[in-house]
Amino acid sequence: MTTISQTAGRSLRPSSSGFFATLANAAYTLFDRLERRSAVKTLNELDDRALRDIGINRSQIEDAVYGQFKTELSRYL
């Protein structure tokens, strides 16, 4: 059984400015991108029945992971 990280929907970025804040923002951006790519890969490994159970089909995986919900998808969430 695979799990999807709970941090995908939360922002971990610091709110200050400066060199170190910029560096931290870059690191968090990279982490977020890797986390989302992992979620897409995990969902692509599921069969169509499992995807139907969570309310999406294969063509909606990236939209669901990257937060670009379509109208028909948002009614299930």
N, C-alpha and C positions, 0 to 999 in steps of 0.2 A: 504494500500500500504506500503510495507516495503522498506527501503533503505539500501544500503551497504555503510559502511564508506569509505571515500575518503583517509584515512590514511594508508590503507593496502599496498599501493605500495611505500610509503615513509619511509625512515629510520629516526628514531627520536633519534638515539643513540649519546651520546656525544663522542667527539674525544680525550679527555684527558685520562690519566692513573692514577692509584692509587685506594685506597680503595673505595672512594665515586663514582668514575667512574665505578668501578666493580659492586658496588651495584646498580648504576643507570642502567648499562647495563643489569643486571639481571631483574630489574623492567621493562625495555623496552622490553626485550625478553618475559617476562610473558604477558605483555600487547599485544604484537604482536600476540602471540599464542592464547590468548583469542579472539582477534579481528578476526583472521582467522577462528577459530572454529565457531564464530558467523556467519561469512559470509557463511561457508559451510552449517550450519544449515538453514540459510535463503534461500539459493539456493535450498536445498533439499526440502523445503516446497513449492517451486513453482511447478506448473504442467508442463508436458512435452512440451506443446505448448508455454508457457512462456519461458522455457529454449531454445527452438528452435528459438524464437524471438531474443534472445541475442546471438545466434550462438554456443551454446554448447548443448550436451546431458547429461543425468544423469551420465554417466560414466566418464565425463570430468570435473565434478565439482571440485574435489580436485586438479586436475592438474591446473585448471584455477586459483583457489584461492592461491595455493602455488607457482605459477609461473613456473610450469613445463609444458610449452606449447608444445604440439605436433604440427607437421607440418600442419596438416589439421585444427587445431584450430587457429594457428597464422595467417593464411591468412584472417581471419575474424576480427582480432583486429588491 
